[in-house]
Amino acid sequence: MTTDVTIIGAGLGGLTLARVLHVHGMSATVYEAESSPAARSQGGMLDIHDYNGQLALDAAQLMDTFRGLVLEGRQALRVLDPDGTVLFDKPDDGMGGRPEVLRGELRQMLLDSLPAGTVRWGHKVGGALTLSDGRHEVTFTDGSTHTTGLLVGADGAWSRVRPLLCGAVPEYIGKSVVDTYLFDADTRHIAAAAAVGGGSMVATRPGRELFAHREKGDTLHAYLGLAEPESWFAAIDFDDAAGATARLAKEFDGWAPELTALITETDIPPVLRRLYALPEGLRWERVPGVTLLGDAAHLSAPNGEGANLAMLDGADLGAALAAHPGDVEAALAAYEQAMFSRSAEAAASEGAEAQGGDFDDDILRDLMAAAVQPQGVERGGPGAGTPSP
């Protein structure tokens, strides 16, 4: 293929696309707003599913490397009543099909698999437009521009590429997540560590949720889910760490102390992650030479699939371009048809689970996975190459 490929956003989806293209002997350039791979934390744990995320890694020829990143035992799942009673306790038997890895390590694996210079760091996108010859021009906030024959928006919730295709914008879903970290938990936060166990833990009441993952070693990463309007969170001064922590803990009054310790004993200031979604079933008319993947295309309310779907989008798009080397439009049409169906199915599954009330371990694991999508990468926030709303 002679058409140059430009990818906006070095998240998991954009990097998977670049890697699959590389596997097929095709090059791409990725523009990323962050100044370097280590510019900020990449979030917590991800479970990579055998029916989508792992298929993408297989297409990228990275499964062996991926297996070396898996944190053994982390597929264990505990469900606790807010009073601390254990309602469900499933050990990791290695058969769950959803091995856990750190998002940052997964991203670094993808970066390491690409030729040097593939990612251009420090390029924040201000906008994009279609030129009279059908090519697309990307303008960066430093005033520089880049023109390309094929533009892929892998730039998350607040995509600057999406307006070339449709006018949809994300809307707040009525819920936000606040995350905390407890370090050296087995010696400094013993009760909380025992409650979480060796993998994931969830405890819920209407409008209030506590999730936690055991990351590497004895680090606990906890998430508070609160169904409140944006104005409710705006009234909390998150610059006052102690005050914000106390205010959040008040929302969990009466919960078992080993659970509220995940809030009150945090070793970092609490971090707010607002959650947004695009309209369900979003589609657009085919526009020559431009498409979207991941949250830029189908940001949804948390369903545990965001990162996995983004990676599969990237792998499928790369495979489609390789299968149609002389016809970019045929490749994009085939990719979008499959992507639209896949994202609609995921949204429908999420809706059915929300209505069903039968919280089996798969659904609860999906809730856990959904909570750990960090704002700004694949899940509802300012992402690569993209400004805040």
C-alpha positions in Angstrom: 0.0 0.0 0.0 1.4 3.4 -1.0 -1.0 5.5 1.0 0.6 7.0 4.0 -1.1 6.0 7.3 -1.3 8.6 10.1 -2.6 7.5 13.6 -3.6 10.0 16.2 -3.0 8.7 19.7 -0.5 6.2 21.1 -3.0 4.3 23.3 -3.5 0.6 23.1 -5.7 0.7 20.0 -3.5 3.0 18.0 -0.3 1.1 18.8 -2.0 -2.2 18.0 -2.9 -0.9 14.6 0.7 0.3 14.0 2.1 -3.0 15.1 -0.2 -5.1 12.9 0.6 -2.9 9.9 4.3 -3.5 10.7 3.8 -7.2 10.8 2.4 -7.0 7.3 5.3 -4.9 6.1 3.4 -1.6 6.1 4.5 1.6 7.9 2.5 4.2 9.9 3.3 7.3 11.9 1.7 7.8 15.3 1.3 11.3 16.8 0.9 11.4 20.6 0.3 14.4 22.8 2.3 13.1 25.7 5.9 14.2 25.8 7.3 10.7 26.4 6.2 7.1 27.3 6.8 7.9 30.9 5.0 11.3 30.9 2.2 10.1 33.2 0.8 7.0 34.9 -1.0 4.7 32.5 -3.5 3.4 35.0 -4.0 0.1 36.7 -4.8 -3.4 35.8 -6.5 -4.7 32.7 -8.0 -8.2 32.0 -7.3 -9.1 28.4 -10.1 -11.3 27.1 -9.5 -14.4 25.0 -12.4 -13.5 22.7 -11.1 -10.0 21.7 -8.0 -8.5 23.3 -6.0 -11.7 23.0 -7.1 -12.1 19.3 -5.6 -8.7 18.7 -2.3 -9.6 20.4 -2.2 -12.8 18.3 -2.6 -10.8 15.1 0.2 -8.6 16.4 2.4 -11.7 17.0 2.9 -10.6 20.6 1.2 -13.4 22.6 4.4 -14.9 23.9 5.6 -11.6 25.1 2.2 -10.8 26.6 2.2 -14.0 28.6 5.4 -12.8 30.3 3.5 -9.8 31.6 0.6 -11.7 33.1 0.4 -11.4 36.9 -0.5 -14.8 38.1 -3.4 -15.3 40.5 -5.0 -11.9 39.7 -8.1 -13.5 38.1 -9.2 -14.4 41.6 -12.5 -12.5 42.5 -14.2 -11.8 45.8 -17.6 -10.2 46.4 -18.2 -8.7 49.8 -21.3 -7.3 51.4 -20.7 -3.8 52.7 -20.7 -5.2 56.2 -17.6 -7.3 55.2 -19.4 -10.6 54.8 -17.9 -12.6 51.9 -20.6 -13.4 49.5 -18.5 -15.0 46.7 -14.9 -16.1 46.6 -13.5 -17.6 43.4 -9.7 -18.4 43.3 -7.7 -18.0 40.1 -7.7 -21.5 38.6 -6.0 -20.3 35.4 -9.1 -21.1 33.3 -10.8 -17.7 33.3 -9.6 -16.6 29.9 -9.0 -13.1 31.3 -5.4 -12.8 32.5 -4.5 -9.6 34.2 -1.7 -7.2 33.2 -0.7 -3.7 34.1 -1.8 -1.3 31.4 1.5 0.6 31.4 3.5 -2.6 30.8 1.1 -3.7 28.0 1.5 -0.3 26.3 5.3 -0.5 26.7 5.3 -3.9 25.1 3.5 -2.5 22.0 5.9 0.5 21.9 8.9 -1.8 22.0 7.5 -3.9 19.1 7.5 -0.9 16.7 10.4 0.5 14.7 12.2 3.4 16.2 10.6 6.7 15.3 7.1 5.3 14.7 5.7 7.4 17.5 6.1 11.2 17.4 5.8 12.4 21.0 4.7 15.9 22.1 2.3 16.4 19.2 -1.1 17.5 20.7 -3.8 17.8 18.0 -5.8 21.0 17.8 -8.0 20.0 14.9 -8.2 18.3 11.5 -9.8 19.1 8.2 -10.4 17.5 4.8 -8.6 19.2 1.9 -10.0 19.8 -1.6 -7.9 16.9 -3.0 -9.4 14.4 -0.4 -6.4 14.3 1.8 -6.6 15.3 5.5 -4.6 18.0 7.3 -3.9 17.7 11.0 -3.0 20.9 12.9 -1.1 20.6 16.2 -1.3 23.0 19.0 2.2 24.2 18.4 1.1 25.5 15.0 2.7 22.8 12.9 0.6 20.7 10.4 0.7 17.2 8.8 -1.1 16.1 5.7 -2.0 12.5 5.1 -3.9 10.2 2.7 -5.2 8.0 5.5 -6.1 9.5 8.9 -7.0 7.2 11.9 -8.4 8.8 15.1 -7.3 6.6 18.0 -7.5 9.7 20.2 -10.0 8.7 22.8 -13.2 10.2 24.1 -12.6 13.8 23.1 -11.3 12.9 19.6 -10.2 15.8 17.3 -10.6 13.5 14.3 -14.2 12.5 15.0 -15.7 15.8 13.7 -14.6 14.8 10.2 -17.1 12.0 10.4 -19.9 13.0 12.7 -21.0 15.6 15.2 -21.4 13.2 18.2 -19.9 14.3 21.5 -19.6 12.3 24.8 -22.1 12.9 27.5 -21.7 12.3 31.3 -23.3 9.0 32.3 -24.3 10.1 35.8 -21.4 8.4 37.6 -17.8 8.9 38.3 -14.9 6.9 39.8 -12.3 8.0 42.3 -9.2 6.0 42.7 -6.8 5.5 45.6 -3.6 3.5 46.2 -2.4 1.6 49.2 1.2 0.6 49.1 2.9 -2.1 51.1 -0.6 -3.3 52.0 0.4 -6.6 53.5 2.3 -4.8 56.2 0.8 -1.3 56.4 -2.8 -1.9 55.5 -3.3 -5.5 56.7 -7.1 -5.5 57.1 -7.7 -4.0 53.6 -5.3 -6.4 52.1 -7.1 -9.3 53.7 -10.4 -8.1 52.4 -9.2 -7.7 48.8 -7.4 -11.0 48.7 -5.1 -12.0 45.9 -7.0 -10.6 42.9 -10.1 -8.4 42.7 -12.7 -7.4 45.2 -16.1 -5.7 44.8 -18.7 -4.5 47.3 -21.7 -2.5 46.2 -24.9 -0.8 47.3 -27.2 1.3 45.1 -25.2 4.3 43.9 -22.1 3.3 45.8 -19.4 0.8 44.8 -16.0 -0.2 46.1 -13.7 -2.1 43.7 -10.1 -3.0 44.3 -7.3 -4.8 42.5 -4.1 -6.3 43.9 -1.4 -5.0 41.5 2.2 -6.1 41.6 3.5 -7.2 45.0 1.3 -5.9 47.8 0.0 -2.7 46.1 -3.8 -2.2 46.3 -5.5 0.0 43.7 -9.0 0.9 44.8 -11.9 2.6 43.0 -14.9 4.3 44.5 -17.9 4.4 42.2 -20.4 7.1 43.0 -23.6 7.8 41.0 -23.8 11.6 41.4 -24.1 14.5 39.0 -21.0 16.4 37.9 -22.0 19.3 40.2 -21.7 17.0 43.2 -18.1 16.3 42.5 -17.4 19.9 41.6 -18.3 20.8 45.2 -15.4 18.7 46.5 -12.0 20.3 46.6 -9.7 17.6 45.3 -6.7 19.9 45.8 -7.4 19.4 49.5 -6.5 15.7 49.7 -7.4 15.2 53.3 -10.7 17.1 53.0 -11.6 15.2 49.8 -10.7 11.9 51.4 -12.9 12.6 54.5 -15.8 13.8 52.3 -15.7 10.6 50.2 -15.3 8.3 53.2 -18.5 9.9 54.6 -20.4 8.4 51.6 -19.5 4.9 52.9 -20.4 5.4 56.5 -21.5 2.1 58.1 -19.4 0.0 55.7 -16.9 -2.5 57.3 -13.7 -0.7 58.4 -11.6 -3.1 56.3 -13.4 -1.7 53.3 -13.5 2.0 54.2 -9.7 1.6 54.8 -9.4 1.6 51.0 -10.5 5.2 51.2 -9.2 6.5 54.5 -5.7 4.9 54.3 -4.9 6.0 50.8 -1.3 6.7 50.2 -2.0 9.1 47.3 -4.5 12.0 47.0 -7.8 10.7 45.6 -8.1 11.1 41.9 -11.4 11.8 40.2 -12.3 10.1 36.9 -15.5 11.4 35.3 -17.2 8.9 33.0 -18.7 9.7 29.6 -20.3 7.9 26.7 -21.1 8.4 23.1 -24.6 7.6 21.8 -25.2 3.9 21.6 -25.0 2.4 18.1 -23.1 5.4 16.7 -22.4 5.2 13.0 -21.4 7.5 10.2 -21.4 7.7 6.5 -18.2 6.6 4.8 -15.8 9.5 4.4 -12.8 8.7 2.2 -9.5 8.4 3.9 -10.5 8.7 7.5 -11.8 6.4 10.3 -11.9 6.0 14.1 -11.1 3.2 16.5 -11.6 2.6 20.2 -13.2 5.2 22.4 -13.0 7.7 19.6 -15.5 5.5 17.7 -17.7 3.9 20.5 -17.0 5.2 23.9 -19.5 3.6 26.2 -20.6 3.4 29.8 -18.2 1.1 31.6 -18.7 -2.5 30.4 -15.2 -4.0 30.9 -14.5 -4.1 27.2 -13.0 -0.7 26.3 -9.3 -1.5 26.0 -10.0 -5.0 24.5 -12.3 -3.5 21.9 -9.8 -0.8 21.0 -7.0 -3.3 20.5 -9.3 -5.5 18.4 -10.3 -2.5 16.3 -6.7 -1.7 15.7 -5.9 -5.3 14.7 -8.9 -5.6 12.4 -8.2 -2.3 10.7 -4.5 -3.3 10.1 -5.6 -6.7 8.7 -8.2 -5.0 6.5 -5.6 -2.6 5.1 -3.2 -5.5 4.4 -6.0 -7.5 2.7 -6.8 -4.6 0.4 -3.4 -3.1 -0.5 -4.7 -1.3 -3.6 -8.1 -0.2 -2.3 -8.1 1.8 1.0 -11.8 2.5 0.8 -12.7 -1.2 0.5 -10.5 -1.8 3.6 -12.1 1.0 5.6 -15.6 -0.1 4.6 -15.0 -3.7 5.7 -13.4 -2.6 8.9 -16.2 -0.1 9.9 -18.9 -2.6 9.1 -17.4 -5.2 11.5 -16.5 -2.5 14.1 -20.0 -1.0 14.2 -21.5 -4.5 14.7 -19.0 -5.4 17.4 -19.5 -2.2 19.4 -23.3 -2.4 19.2 -23.2 -6.0 20.4 -21.0 -4.9 23.4 -23.4 -2.1 24.2 -26.4 -4.4 24.0 -24.7 -6.9 26.3 -24.0 -4.2 28.8 -27.7 -3.2 28.8 -28.9 -6.7 29.2 -26.6 -7.2 32.2 -27.8 -3.9 33.8 -31.5 -5.1 33.5 -30.9 -8.7 34.5 -29.9 -8.4 38.2 -28.2 -11.8 38.1 -24.6 -10.8 38.9 -22.6 -13.9 38.1 -18.8 -13.8 38.3 -18.3 -12.7 34.7 -20.5 -9.7 35.1 -18.8 -8.7 38.3 -15.4 -9.1 36.7 -16.7 -6.8 33.9 -17.6 -4.3 36.5 -14.1 -4.5 37.9 -12.5 -4.2 34.5 -14.7 -1.2 33.7 -13.7 0.6 36.8 -10.0 0.4 36.0 -10.2 2.1 32.7 -8.2 5.3 33.4 -9.6 8.6 32.2 -7.6 9.8 29.3 -6.5 6.6 27.7 -9.4 4.6 26.5 -12.2 5.5 28.8 -13.9 8.8 28.9 -11.3 11.6 29.4 -8.7 13.8 27.8 -6.5 11.4 25.8 -3.6 11.3 23.4 -3.7 14.3 21.2 -7.0 15.4 22.7 -7.9 18.3 25.0 -10.2 18.2 27.9 -13.9 19.0 27.3 
